[in-house]
């Protein structure tokens, strides 16, 4: 028969065994929690990295890439001094060209200055010979005191540029940044002298446009007749309120299309 002392020692050993077992279980659980936390952290970092990469690709090259703004030409900036798809300035013949630009059913007499803006005139001549302008829209209008214009010729009607056709330099820009009513000038991207392309703007009221880091805007010609009718029929109807941007410009309320262009 076990003595009292032996019984106490046995119970102490049993308690120690139970305690040790519990400590081991607790330690295993702790190690498992640490392992699980490490796995979770690593997984989180991997997920965040993949998400960041996916987001970068989506917004830089995928469908989330920002569309060019309908301000100036919106085309990707070419390398400094690089013309893409533009004809030699000699196509302008360094002379004045006359013709008619028809918007909707409004004929505008125009002149193009191949003497002072030979590269821009050559670009317009090439587009005219290719039949580019017919059917292109005038997608952007400004109609406020000191800033009135109608911009036309975008490749897709949104103001986006054409990466296959862009050129410089800026020619014949006014030193005082003043563009009187009737001026025809080339649109371009801000700060980029080599982003002229298909798009041009007709100044419908005396306008001042500050030069940017690249300079002013190439004055390629002038409207010689029909401006009064244009002003009374298109700018007078205002801008479509659903399209007004932060700069106050938007699509003309009366949809406007280049229906014809003739030059000689």
Secondary structure, DSSP 8 states (H G I E B T S, - for coil): ---HHHHHHHHHHHHHHHHHHHHHHHHHHHHHHHHHHHHHHHHHHHHHHHHHHHHHHHHHTSTTS----SSTT------TT--BS---GGGGTTSEEEEEEEETTEEEEEEEETTT-HHHHHHHHHHHHTT-STT-B--EEEEETTEEEEEE--SSSSS---TTSBB----S--TT-EE-TTEEEE---TT-TT-B-S-EEEEEE-EE---BTTB---EEEEEEESHHHHHHHTGGG-B-GGG--TTS-B-BSS--BEEEEEE-
